[in-house]
Amino acid sequence: MHILICGSLAYDTIMVFHDRFKNHILPDKIHILNVAFLVPDLRREFGGTAGNIAYNLKLLGGSPLIMATVGDDFVPYANWLNDNGLDMRHVRRIAGSYTAQAFITTDIDDNQITAFHPGAMNHSHANRVADAQDVGLGIIAPDGREGMFQHAREFREAGIPFLFDPGQGLPMFSGEELMQFIEQADYVALNDYEAQLMQEKTGQTIEMLAHKVKALVVTLGPRGSVIHAQGRCIEIPCVKAERIVDPTGCGDAYRAGLLYGIAQGWEWEITGRLAAVMGAIKIASRGGQNHRPSREEIAARYHAAFGSEIQLA
């Protein structure tokens, strides 16, 4: 059975400014802001929620299907996905558009200025969940607003369990709309900031929201994560990374671990720990799709962290 990954495919252009933004922005002149930053370091990464999650799920031995919309400039990314054995049959090109892309400038204090162009992502509703065959589990990750609504409804109508991961798209929705997603979903994943925003928008506590789904997961960065399931609050410790290089895509790697464990029918303690291992592996490399551990190496990291064996397909 496949896992259908509904989300974005995007290019991340990352530039590094070798100074501090605050040294070049005059507080009393921000109403006429006109600045330029020299960025000697530049790299372009393959990213987007669907791409990152699918990449990590493939590393685990899962069978991801990517469902996304892309633009005329997608060829380099398509070649990358093909080289890594990722299925693109439900990646739809929107003629006359660009693939979604983020332009990120970082200073030496790790402050960031980001511009995001959604491009073809705004047409995600052109894809239909029913077009994907042999799907046993899905995820709705940040994508075009209309597409996220549509895919949630289609998963529900098809009887396919899915994980709702609003991510950075959460501010697009009202409290009522978020409750609609939660009522349809089987699982929800949030980081700690998103969890707070979710509570403020819906007027419900995390515990109240958790009762509406099979499991609600909140990641807490270096403090690990918490899984609310079946009336229990399961604490998952953070796995120590070999080195901390780049947090970009760590949440997506974690979600791939969740999806894999759910598909295997594992206990939440095991599923959460695998997710934590995937996040720790990812943070040691730049970009969302440049780490390449074998399944044996992932299992060894799990054993080193938790003292028990894990069997990956």
C-alpha positions in Angstrom: 0.0 0.0 0.0 1.2 3.5 -0.8 1.2 6.6 1.4 -0.1 9.6 -0.5 1.8 12.8 0.3 -0.2 15.9 -0.5 1.9 19.1 -0.2 4.3 21.3 -1.9 7.4 20.8 -4.1 9.6 23.9 -4.0 13.0 25.3 -4.6 14.8 26.9 -1.6 17.3 29.6 -2.6 19.4 30.3 0.5 21.8 33.2 0.7 24.1 34.2 3.5 24.9 37.8 4.5 28.2 38.0 6.4 27.0 40.7 8.7 24.0 41.6 10.9 20.8 43.0 9.4 20.5 45.4 12.3 23.7 47.1 11.3 22.2 48.1 8.0 18.6 48.9 8.9 18.0 52.3 10.5 15.0 52.0 12.9 13.8 55.6 12.2 13.8 55.0 8.5 11.9 51.7 8.1 9.0 53.6 6.5 11.3 54.2 3.5 13.3 51.0 3.7 15.6 50.5 0.7 18.5 48.2 1.5 20.7 45.7 -0.4 22.7 42.9 1.1 25.8 41.4 -0.5 25.5 37.6 -0.2 28.7 35.9 -1.3 27.3 32.4 -0.3 24.3 31.1 -2.2 22.9 27.6 -2.7 19.7 26.2 -4.2 18.0 23.2 -2.5 15.2 20.9 -3.4 12.5 21.3 -0.8 8.8 21.7 -0.2 6.8 19.7 2.3 5.8 16.9 0.0 9.3 16.5 -1.4 11.0 16.4 2.0 8.5 14.0 3.5 8.5 11.6 0.6 12.4 11.7 0.4 12.6 10.6 4.1 9.9 8.1 3.8 11.7 6.5 0.9 14.9 6.3 3.1 12.9 4.2 5.6 11.7 1.8 2.9 8.2 3.2 2.6 6.2 3.7 -0.6 5.4 7.4 -1.0 3.3 8.9 -3.8 3.8 12.6 -4.2 0.7 14.7 -5.1 1.7 18.3 -6.0 1.6 20.9 -8.6 4.7 22.4 -10.2 5.8 24.9 -12.9 7.6 25.0 -16.2 11.0 25.2 -14.3 10.6 21.8 -12.6 12.9 19.7 -14.8 16.0 19.8 -12.4 13.8 18.8 -9.5 12.1 16.1 -11.6 15.5 14.6 -12.4 16.4 14.6 -8.7 13.2 12.8 -7.7 13.7 10.3 -10.5 17.3 9.6 -9.5 16.1 8.9 -6.0 13.3 6.5 -7.1 10.4 8.8 -6.1 7.1 8.3 -7.9 6.0 11.4 -9.8 2.8 10.1 -11.5 0.7 12.5 -9.5 2.9 15.6 -9.9 1.0 17.9 -12.2 2.7 20.7 -14.3 0.8 24.0 -14.5 1.8 25.6 -17.7 2.9 29.2 -17.6 3.8 29.1 -13.9 6.8 28.7 -11.7 7.4 26.0 -9.2 6.9 27.3 -5.6 10.0 28.8 -4.3 11.4 30.5 -1.2 14.2 33.1 -1.3 15.9 33.1 2.2 18.6 35.6 3.3 20.3 34.7 6.6 22.7 36.9 8.6 25.4 35.8 11.0 23.0 35.9 13.9 20.7 33.4 12.0 18.1 36.0 11.5 16.2 35.4 8.3 14.4 37.5 5.7 12.2 35.3 3.4 10.2 35.9 0.3 7.9 33.1 -0.8 6.3 32.7 -4.2 3.6 30.0 -4.3 3.4 29.8 -8.0 1.9 26.4 -9.2 1.2 25.4 -5.6 -1.9 27.7 -5.8 -3.3 25.2 -8.3 -3.0 22.1 -6.0 -6.8 21.6 -6.2 -6.2 20.4 -9.8 -5.2 17.1 -8.3 -7.7 14.5 -7.0 -7.0 12.0 -4.2 -9.2 9.5 -6.2 -6.7 9.5 -9.0 -4.2 7.7 -6.7 -4.6 3.9 -6.5 -3.7 1.5 -3.7 -3.4 4.2 -1.0 -3.7 3.1 2.6 -2.6 6.3 4.4 -2.1 10.0 3.5 -0.9 13.3 4.8 -2.1 16.9 4.1 0.9 19.1 4.5 1.1 22.9 3.7 -0.1 23.4 0.2 -2.5 25.7 -1.7 -5.4 26.6 0.5 -8.2 25.3 -1.8 -6.3 22.1 -2.4 -5.9 21.4 1.3 -9.6 21.7 1.9 -10.4 19.6 -1.1 -7.9 16.8 -0.3 -9.1 16.5 3.3 -12.7 16.1 2.1 -11.6 13.5 -0.5 -9.5 11.5 1.9 -12.5 11.4 4.2 -14.9 10.4 1.5 -12.6 7.6 0.3 -12.2 6.3 3.9 -8.4 6.8 3.8 -6.9 7.8 7.2 -4.7 10.9 7.0 -2.4 13.1 9.0 -3.2 16.8 9.1 0.0 18.9 9.2 -1.0 22.5 8.7 2.6 23.8 9.4 3.3 27.3 8.1 -0.1 27.3 6.4 -1.9 27.3 9.7 -2.4 31.2 9.7 -4.4 30.9 6.4 -7.3 29.2 8.2 -9.9 30.4 10.7 -10.6 28.5 13.9 -13.8 27.1 12.4 -11.9 25.9 9.3 -9.2 24.3 11.4 -11.9 22.4 13.4 -13.2 21.1 10.0 -9.8 19.7 9.2 -9.5 18.1 12.6 -13.0 16.6 12.5 -12.0 14.9 9.2 -8.5 13.9 10.1 -7.3 10.8 12.0 -4.0 12.3 13.2 -2.7 15.8 13.7 1.0 17.0 13.9 2.1 20.5 15.1 5.2 22.2 16.4 4.9 24.0 19.8 4.3 27.4 18.2 1.6 26.0 15.9 0.0 24.2 18.9 -0.3 27.5 20.7 -1.8 29.2 17.6 -4.2 26.3 17.1 -5.5 26.6 20.6 -5.9 30.4 20.3 -7.7 30.1 17.0 -10.0 27.2 17.9 -10.6 28.1 21.6 -9.8 24.5 22.6 -6.9 23.1 24.5 -4.6 20.5 23.0 -6.1 17.9 25.3 -9.6 18.7 23.9 -8.4 18.6 20.4 -6.6 15.3 21.0 -9.9 13.6 21.9 -11.1 14.3 18.4 -8.4 12.3 16.6 -6.5 9.0 17.1 -3.3 10.9 18.0 -2.2 14.5 18.2 1.6 15.1 18.1 3.4 18.2 19.3 7.1 18.6 18.5 9.1 20.7 21.0 12.5 21.1 19.3 15.4 20.2 21.6 12.9 19.1 24.3 11.6 16.2 22.2 7.9 15.7 21.4 4.7 14.7 23.0 2.1 12.3 21.5 -1.5 12.6 22.9 -3.2 9.3 22.1 -5.9 7.2 23.7 -6.1 9.4 26.7 -2.3 9.1 27.3 0.4 11.7 27.1 3.5 9.9 25.7 6.8 11.8 26.0 9.3 11.2 23.3 12.9 12.3 24.1 15.0 14.3 21.7 17.7 12.2 20.0 21.2 13.8 20.2 22.4 14.8 16.7 26.0 14.1 15.6 26.2 17.8 14.8 23.7 20.7 14.3 24.0 22.1 10.8 20.6 23.1 9.4 17.1 22.6 10.9 15.4 23.1 7.5 13.2 20.0 6.9 13.6 18.5 10.3 9.9 18.6 10.9 9.3 16.9 7.6 11.8 14.1 8.4 10.0 13.6 11.8 6.6 13.3 10.0 8.0 10.7 7.7 8.9 8.7 10.7 5.4 9.1 12.0 3.8 8.0 8.8 6.1 5.0 8.5 5.2 3.9 12.1 1.5 4.4 11.6 1.6 2.4 8.4 3.4 -0.4 10.2 0.8 -0.4 13.0 3.5 0.2 15.6 2.9 1.4 19.2 3.2 5.2 19.6 6.4 4.9 21.7 8.2 3.2 18.8 6.7 5.4 16.1 7.6 8.6 18.0 11.2 7.5 18.7 11.7 6.6 15.0 10.4 10.1 14.1 12.9 11.6 16.6 15.8 9.7 15.0 14.9 10.9 11.5 14.9 14.5 12.7 18.3 14.1 14.4 19.7 12.6 11.2 18.4 15.4 9.0 19.7 18.3 11.2 23.3 17.2 10.6 23.2 18.1 6.9 22.2 21.2 4.9 18.9 21.3 3.0 15.9 19.0 3.3 17.1 16.2 1.0 20.9 15.8 1.3 21.2 13.2 4.0 21.6 9.6 2.8 21.6 7.1 5.6 20.9 3.5 4.8 18.1 1.7 6.6 20.7 -0.2 8.5 22.3 3.1 9.7 18.9 4.4 10.7 18.2 1.2 12.7 21.7 1.5 14.3 20.9 5.1 15.4 17.6 4.0 16.9 19.4 1.2 18.8 22.1 3.6 20.0 19.5 6.1 21.3 17.0 3.8 22.8 18.8 0.5 23.4 16.3 -1.6 21.4 16.0 -3.0 17.9 13.8 -1.7 15.1 13.0 -3.6 11.9 12.7 -1.4 8.8 11.3 -2.9 5.6 
